[in-house]
Amino acid sequence: MSKIVRSAADLLYPFILTFGFYIVVHGHLTAGGGFQGGAVIATGIALMFGANRYKVISQQIRGKMLRTCEAVGLIMFIIIGLCALIDGKSFLYNWLANADWLFGHPVTYGSNTGDLYTAGIIPILNIAIGIEVLGGLSLIILYMLSGVSEE
């Protein structure tokens, strides 16, 4: 690709990652969540693959790292769901709701105040799903582009 395309991609990449992270973290307050934010972040990685040569970018973003990212997101999701079983509740029971720490602040009535410390385990699940989707979609993009040969 041309130097202009690479420069524009390098400029847009941090903003895309930041926006994707914003969508993941604010998923319980606004439209969005783990899947949507992970897909946006994976789009940023696809932009980098499209703007740079495959050999150059595949040395920075490796398949092993993306597989690890996918596994970490899945393990986080399962562990959060199993934590409720320790307390005798059902799988994925919202055991952090209305707790005194972390994400347990009760939601106020009325307009959305934007308090990130609400919703119990849902923000943590959004983060786990975001990591899972980021790893999975980026891995798919990496494998699809590995078959493209340069002329």
Residue, then its C-alpha position, 0 to 999 in steps of 0.5 A: m500500500s502507499k505511504i498515505v494509506r499506511s499513515a492514515a491507518d496508523l493515525l486511525y488505529p488508536f482511535i478505533l481501539t479506544f472507541g472499541f474499548y469504550i463500547v465494551v466498557h459502556g455496554h451495560l449503560t448504552a447500546g453496545g457491549g462485548f461483542q460489538g466492541g470486540a468487533v470494532i477492535a478487530t476492525g482496527i486490526a483488519l485495517m492494519f492488515g489491509a494497510n501494511r504488508y502481511k509479512v510485516i504485520s503478522q510479525q507484530i500480531r501473531g496467531k498464538m497471541l490471538r488464540t491466547c486472547e480468545a482462550v483468556g476471554l472464554i476462561m474469564f466468562i466461565i470463571i465468572g459464571l462458576c463463581a455463583l455456583i460457589d455461593g449456591k446460586s445458578f450459573l451466571y447469577n448476578w452475584l455482584a449486584n447490589a454488593d458494596w464493592l466493585f460493580g455493585h452500586p445500585v442503579t439510580y432511577g431516572s436518567n442514565t447517570g453513566d455510573l460504571y460501577t453498576a450492573g454487577i457481573i455484566p460489565i465483567l462479562n462484557i470485557a470477557i466477551g470483548i476479549e473473546v471476540l477480539g481474538g476470534l475475529s482477528l484470528i479469522i482475518l489473519y487466517m484469511l489473509s495468510g492465503v493471499s500471496e503477494e505478486 
